[in-house]
Amino acid sequence: MVRIERGKLYCYRVFDAGDTIALEIVEKVLAGHRVEMGGPLVDGFVVPVRPVEVDLGCVAVTIGALGRPLQAVCVAHLYDFGAISIRFEIAIEKSITFESLTPICERLYEAVELDSEARRLCDVLVQRMGDGIAKPHNWRDGESYTIVFVEQLSGVTDLSELTRSQSVAKLLLGESSSKPLSDATRDDALKHSFSYLADDLVIVDWNSALVVEPTGSTLVPFVLELATSQLLEFRYYDEILESELAHVYNYVEKARPRIWRSPYGALTRQVMRRFLEITEFTERVDNSIKSVGDFYLARVYQRAIERFRVQAWRESVESKLALIARAYELLKGEVEVSRAQLLEVIVVLLIAIELLAALRLGH
């Protein structure tokens, strides 16, 4: 029977904090340091702007469904594109089986207690950052992700066996039923699996992952955390754009025509600011990770993006952004028409004044 001899649970809660975070400032204010990259693949992995890591100490979180408190080492990662990731690191009991770990993971995957504690810690960080965060946001939603990080296993000689395992699929899904999963469900949960060497393994699912890494390198967890952060930010801006479009439609419906100037001047400027803001955000996200010379990490990252449906959210943002751009052009055209009409009125008035003046002089 396969047992975990040494490992940890990485429970992530990721939040949107603001437009941008000035890492040079918050690194000093929060006494943090840049995330350290280590492991055999680090030379082929380039992160143009490494996030700031802040140690938050040990916390005890009581999970109601488990009926006991869990001790967790807590750290925060602050990204320049405005995301804050809170990671709870919980030690895995020595020699535990996947089957015994599954009910624990089932309760941790969406534990509201972890959500609340992470939200509290995030709010404290935002308050302490001060001017280090540009235009703080008050969006209260977040993303969760859990990684079963294993440094040592027993009871298995070929890790490829885990890519066909019922117990691993149930672990990733948090399914503690005694009934087996269907073949289709099992295969779907395990299909995104990767190995670089014979003794390591990554299996990525939509809400959790299994990472077997005997060197202890957290490079793969960092890649998955970054993908989760990007998912969160696209979700945030998708919701913002949805509200923005509704605001534009409502404003246009309620606006009353004016003789002297267009009622859409202020709205046009607002729409343009939003367009530039989100365009800059997508550029920052695109530049947040690069894989140079290492196809393994690139594959893990791209499959995570695919599994999290980040591209679908991105396409939704881009389509709404195109509608915003179209609305801007239409409103801009309306403003220009109003200005042209105003100029025509002024010209007519000037001509009338000159005619009146000429008639007076004639008399």
C-alpha positions, 0 to 999 in steps of 0.5 A, a space after each residue: 500500500 502506498 504511504 506518504 512518509 514525508 509531505 505537506 498540504 499547501 492550501 492557497 487562498 488568493 485575493 485581488 488587492 488592488 491595481 498594482 503593488 509596488 514590490 520595492 516598497 512593500 518589501 521594505 514595509 513588510 520586512 519581506 523578501 523576494 521568492 527564492 527559486 530552487 531546484 534542478 529546473 530553476 536555470 530554465 525558468 524566468 520570472 521577470 518580476 518575482 513576488 515578495 514573500 512575507 512570513 506570517 508565522 504559525 496560525 491555528 485554524 479550527 476546521 469545524 468538519 474535522 473537529 480539531 485545530 490544525 497548525 499551519 505555517 503561513 506565508 503570503 506572496 504579493 504579486 505586482 499585478 495586484 494579487 495576494 496569495 496566502 498559503 497555509 502549510 500543514 504537515 502531513 501525518 507520517 505513513 498516512 495512506 492516500 485513502 486516509 488523507 482523502 477525507 481531510 483534503 475533502 474538508 480543506 479544499 473549500 474550508 470556510 475557516 481557511 477562507 476567513 483566516 486568509 481574508 483577515 490576514 490579507 486585509 491586515 497586509 493591505 492596511 500595512 502596505 499603505 502607499 505600496 498598493 495602488 487603488 486598493 480594491 474591495 472585491 471580497 471574492 477569492 480563489 482556492 487551490 490545494 497541493 498535496 506536496 510529497 517529498 517521500 513515498 513508500 510502497 510504490 516503485 514506479 510513480 506512473 502507477 499513480 497516474 492510473 490510481 483510484 485512490 489518487 483520483 479520489 484524493 484530488 477530487 476530495 471524494 471519500 465515498 467507498 464506491 469507486 469512481 467511474 473510469 471516465 471520472 478517474 481518467 479525467 482527474 488524472 490525465 494532466 500528469 507530468 514527470 521530469 525524472 523517474 522519481 518525480 510526478 505532477 498531477 494537475 486537477 482543477 481544484 487540487 494537485 499532487 506533486 511528488 518532489 524528492 528534492 523539496 523544490 517548490 518550483 512547481 507549486 509556485 507555477 500552479 500558484 501563479 496560474 491560480 492568481 492569474 485565474 483570479 485576476 481575470 475573474 475580477 476584471 471580467 466582473 468589473 467589465 460586466 458592471 462597466 458595460 451595464 453602467 454604460 448602457 444605463 447611462 446612455 438610456 437615462 441621459 437626456 440630449 443637451 443643446 450645448 454639449 454632449 451628456 457623454 463627455 464624462 462617461 467617455 473619459 471613464 470608459 477610456 480609463 477603464 480600457 487602458 487599465 485592463 489593457 495594462 493588466 493583461 500585459 502585466 499578466 502576460 509578462 509575469 511568467 516565462 519559461 526559457 529552455 525548459 519545456 517541462 515547466 512550460 507544459 505544467 504551466 500551460 496545462 494548469 492554465 487549460 485546466 483552470 479555464 483561464 483562457 476562457 476567462 481571458 477571452 471573456 475579458 477580451 470580448 467585453 474589452 472590445 465592447 468597451 472599446 466600441 462603446 468608447 468610439 460611439 460615445 466619442 463620435 457622439 461628443 464630436 457631433 455635439 461639438 460640431 453642432 455647437 460650432 455650427 450654432 456659434 458660426 450662425 450666431 456670429 454671422 447674424 451678429 455681423 448682419 445686424 451690425 451691418 444693418 445698423 451701420 447702413 441706417 
